[in-house]
């Protein structure tokens, strides 16, 4: 049986995505009770699909933050859509796509961070005329430049400068807090928003698969379909790089056959290629073994926390340590379960 790439479900079999029992309130209905309709319309137009409870909570939180002019830090795993939610917050605040400066720290590093001068750059782009500045992955910058950039936008009168919105990978955020001074650290901690992984919003995965297939069909002028069985099989897989991994799998399956069928070999190979490999570092003058091992330790603990849905006891069992050790790690990073959205 084929699953048509539309919003209509096959009559012979009711998909778990569409089914609601009599008298139940869907997650989508719950979300509408928490935010105005225009918020829903905007987020759907921006491709922020999903109606799971974690997404409902996130949308409601972003809507509340749109009412105040304060710094916001979106943290989460790679590929969860942090930049999209940052843009969503800007649009809710201004109702416009303009008035937003996007600072890609990855581009700054690639173009030569040593040559980057913040004041000269901001004067050139008239940044202070913007209403929002999105700083993407500041942890990639050299420490001194990172602190200078954050201080420029975080330590100011909010009525005279654009609102700073920072996006950062969850594993890098604790290191950033540790390296920041006493003035920056409390500001960064106060505005944390956790963007859930695909594992945390499992019920949304089928919707994202169908949306990606629709986009690919439109892009390539095709009308490929996916079976219900394939859809359900794909929804149960683990995607280590979240949307990066999920979309890579769908693109590979879409290009491999007339209609989209589950191919274990293709899926496994693509997931393996998009996974984070733990390769040995490049050794050169300036390499610091203690720093490398410390960063590796943090990555492993964060990985265990994510796999255990931030349950400290289960995380401790995975790592072979005590729950107190995991709790001590979180407290040392200045983070709490509440700040992680748990």
C-alpha positions in Angstrom: 0.0 0.0 0.0 1.4 3.4 -0.9 1.3 6.4 1.4 0.4 9.4 -0.8 2.6 12.4 -0.2 -0.3 14.6 0.9 -2.0 15.5 4.2 -4.7 12.9 3.5 -4.3 9.5 5.3 -4.9 6.2 3.6 -8.5 5.0 4.3 -7.5 1.3 4.7 -5.2 2.0 7.6 -5.2 4.9 10.0 -1.8 6.3 10.7 -0.7 6.9 14.3 0.1 10.5 13.3 -3.5 11.3 12.4 -5.5 9.2 14.9 -7.1 10.7 17.9 -9.6 8.9 20.1 -13.1 10.3 20.7 -13.1 13.2 23.2 -9.3 13.6 23.2 -7.5 16.9 22.9 -4.6 16.6 20.4 -1.2 18.0 21.1 -1.9 20.5 18.3 -5.1 21.5 20.1 -3.2 21.9 23.4 -0.6 24.1 21.6 -3.4 26.4 20.3 -4.7 26.8 23.8 -1.3 28.1 24.9 -0.5 30.5 22.1 -2.5 32.8 19.7 -3.4 31.5 16.3 -1.0 34.0 14.5 1.9 32.3 16.3 0.8 28.9 14.9 0.5 30.4 11.4 3.9 31.9 11.5 5.7 28.8 12.8 4.0 26.6 10.2 5.0 29.0 7.4 8.6 28.9 8.6 8.6 25.1 8.4 8.7 24.5 12.2 6.4 21.4 11.9 5.4 19.2 14.8 2.8 19.1 17.5 4.4 16.9 20.2 4.3 18.2 23.8 8.0 19.2 23.8 7.4 21.4 20.7 4.2 22.8 22.3 6.2 23.8 25.4 9.0 25.3 23.3 6.6 27.3 21.1 4.8 28.6 24.2 8.2 29.6 25.8 9.4 31.4 22.7 6.1 33.3 22.5 6.5 34.4 26.1 10.1 35.5 25.4 8.9 37.6 22.4 7.2 39.9 24.8 10.4 41.1 26.5 13.6 42.5 25.2 16.2 40.3 26.8 19.0 38.1 25.6 18.1 34.5 24.7 20.4 31.5 24.3 19.1 28.5 22.3 21.0 25.3 23.2 20.6 21.8 21.8 22.2 19.0 19.9 23.5 19.6 16.3 20.8 19.7 13.7 17.8 20.4 15.9 16.9 23.7 14.3 18.3 26.2 16.8 18.8 28.9 14.1 15.2 28.4 12.8 13.8 28.9 16.3 16.1 32.0 16.7 14.6 33.4 13.5 11.1 32.5 14.7 11.7 34.5 17.9 12.8 37.5 15.9 9.8 37.3 13.6 7.4 37.1 16.6 9.1 40.2 18.1 9.2 42.3 14.9 6.6 40.6 12.5 9.2 41.1 9.8 12.1 39.3 8.1 14.2 42.4 8.1 15.9 44.1 11.0 17.9 41.0 11.8 21.7 40.7 11.7 23.0 37.1 11.4 26.6 36.6 12.7 28.0 33.2 11.6 31.0 32.6 13.8 31.9 29.6 11.6 32.2 32.0 8.6 34.3 34.4 10.7 36.7 31.5 11.6 36.9 30.3 8.0 37.6 33.9 6.7 40.3 34.5 9.3 39.2 35.3 12.9 42.4 37.3 13.5 41.5 39.8 10.9 37.9 40.3 12.2 37.3 43.6 13.9 33.9 43.8 15.6 33.5 47.6 15.7 34.6 48.0 12.1 32.3 45.2 11.0 29.3 46.5 12.9 29.8 50.1 11.6 30.0 48.7 8.1 26.7 46.8 8.3 25.0 49.4 10.5 24.2 46.7 13.0 22.8 49.1 15.6 19.9 49.9 13.3 18.9 46.2 13.5 16.3 45.0 16.0 17.9 41.6 16.5 21.3 40.0 16.2 21.6 36.2 16.0 25.1 35.0 17.0 25.5 31.5 15.7 28.0 29.3 17.5 30.2 31.8 19.3 32.2 28.9 20.9 34.0 28.5 17.6 35.8 31.8 17.9 39.1 32.3 19.8 38.3 32.9 23.4 39.2 36.6 23.5 37.2 37.4 20.4 34.2 35.3 21.7 34.1 37.3 24.9 34.5 40.6 23.1 31.6 39.8 20.8 29.3 38.6 23.6 30.2 41.6 25.8 29.4 43.9 22.9 25.8 42.8 22.8 25.1 41.4 26.3 26.5 44.2 28.4 24.5 47.1 27.2 21.3 49.1 27.6 18.7 46.9 25.7 16.8 50.0 24.5 19.8 51.2 22.5 21.1 48.0 21.0 19.7 45.1 19.0 18.4 42.1 21.0 21.0 39.3 21.1 19.9 35.8 20.4 22.6 33.1 20.7 22.6 29.6 19.2 25.1 27.1 20.6 25.5 23.3 20.7 24.6 21.9 24.1 27.9 20.3 24.6 29.8 23.6 24.1 27.6 25.7 26.3 29.1 24.5 29.7 32.6 25.3 28.4 31.4 28.8 27.3 30.0 29.4 30.8 33.2 28.3 32.5 35.3 30.6 30.3 33.1 33.7 30.7 33.7 36.3 33.4 31.4 37.0 36.3 29.5 39.7 34.3 28.6 37.5 31.3 27.9 34.2 33.0 24.7 35.1 34.9 23.3 36.8 31.7 24.0 33.6 29.7 22.4 31.4 32.3 19.3 33.4 32.7 18.0 33.2 29.1 18.5 29.5 28.3 16.0 27.7 26.0 16.5 24.0 25.3 15.6 22.9 21.8 14.6 19.2 22.0 16.2 16.5 19.9 14.3 14.3 17.5 14.5 11.5 20.1 12.6 13.7 22.5 9.9 14.6 19.9 9.6 11.1 18.3 5.9 11.6 17.4 6.9 14.4 15.1 9.3 12.4 12.9 6.7 11.1 10.5 5.5 14.6 9.8 9.0 15.8 9.0 9.6 12.8 6.7 6.5 13.6 4.7 7.4 17.3 4.6 10.8 16.5 3.2 9.4 14.2 0.6 7.0 16.9 -0.5 9.9 19.3 -0.9 12.0 16.8 -2.8 9.1 16.0 -5.1 8.6 19.7 -5.8 12.3 20.3 -6.4 12.7 17.3 -8.8 9.3 17.4 -10.4 8.5 13.9 -9.2 5.5 12.3 -7.4 7.2 9.6 -5.3 5.2 7.9 -2.5 6.2 6.2 0.7 4.5 3.2 2.2 3.1 3.3 5.6 5.4 0.5 6.7 8.5 2.4 5.5 7.3 5.6 7.2 6.9 3.8 10.5 10.3 2.0 10.2 12.1 5.3 9.5 10.3 6.9 12.4 11.8 4.4 14.8 15.5 4.9 13.8 18.0 6.9 15.8 19.3 10.0 14.0 22.6 11.1 15.6 22.7 14.4 13.8 18.9 15.0 14.1 17.5 16.7 11.0 20.9 16.5 9.2 20.8 12.7 9.5 17.1 12.4 8.9 17.1 14.5 5.7 20.2 12.8 4.4 18.5 9.4 4.7 15.3 10.7 2.9 17.3 12.3 0.1 19.3 9.0 -0.4 16.1 6.9 -0.5 14.3 9.4 -2.7 17.0 9.3 -5.3 17.6 5.5 -5.2 14.2 4.2 -6.3 10.9 4.9 -8.1 8.9 5.0 -4.8 10.4 5.2 -1.4 10.9 1.8 0.3 12.9 1.0 3.4 16.4 -0.2 2.5 18.4 -1.2 5.7 21.8 -0.9 3.9 21.2 2.6 2.5 19.8 3.8 5.9 22.6 2.4 8.0 25.3 3.7 5.6 23.8 7.2 5.5 23.4 7.3 9.3 27.0 6.1 9.8 28.3 8.8 7.4 26.4 11.6 9.3 27.4 10.4 12.7 30.0 12.2 14.8 33.1 10.1 14.6 35.5 10.0 17.5 38.8 10.3 15.5 42.2 11.1 17.0 43.2 14.8 17.0 45.7 16.4 14.8 48.9 16.7 16.8 51.0 19.8 16.4 52.7 22.5 18.5 50.1 24.0 20.8 48.1 20.8 21.3 47.1 20.4 24.9 46.3 16.9 26.1 44.5 17.9 29.3 42.2 20.2 27.4 41.5 17.5 24.8 40.7 14.9 27.4 38.6 17.3 29.4 36.5 18.2 26.3 36.2 14.5 25.4 35.0 13.7 28.9 32.3 16.4 28.7 31.1 15.1 25.3 30.8 11.6 26.6 28.8 12.7 29.7 26.5 14.9 27.5 26.0 12.0 25.1 24.9 9.7 28.0 22.6 12.4 29.4 20.9 12.8 26.0 20.6 9.0 25.5 19.0 8.7 29.0 16.6 11.6 28.5 18.5 13.5 31.2 17.7 10.9 33.8 20.8 11.2 36.1 20.4 7.6 37.5 20.2 6.0 34.0 23.0 8.2 32.8 25.2 7.1 35.7 24.5 3.5 34.9 25.6 4.0 31.3 28.8 5.7 32.4 29.6 3.4 35.3 29.7 6.2 37.8 27.4 7.3 40.7 24.4 9.6 40.2 26.1 12.0 42.5 29.0 12.3 40.1 26.5 13.2 37.2 24.7 15.7 39.5 28.1 17.3 40.4 29.0 17.6 36.7 25.8 19.4 35.9 26.2 21.7 38.9 29.8 22.5 37.9 28.5 23.6 34.5 26.0 25.9 36.2 23.0 24.1 34.6 19.9 22.6 36.2 17.2 20.3 34.8 14.8 23.3 34.6 17.2 25.1 32.3 17.5 22.1 30.1 13.7 22.0 29.7 13.3 18.9 31.9 
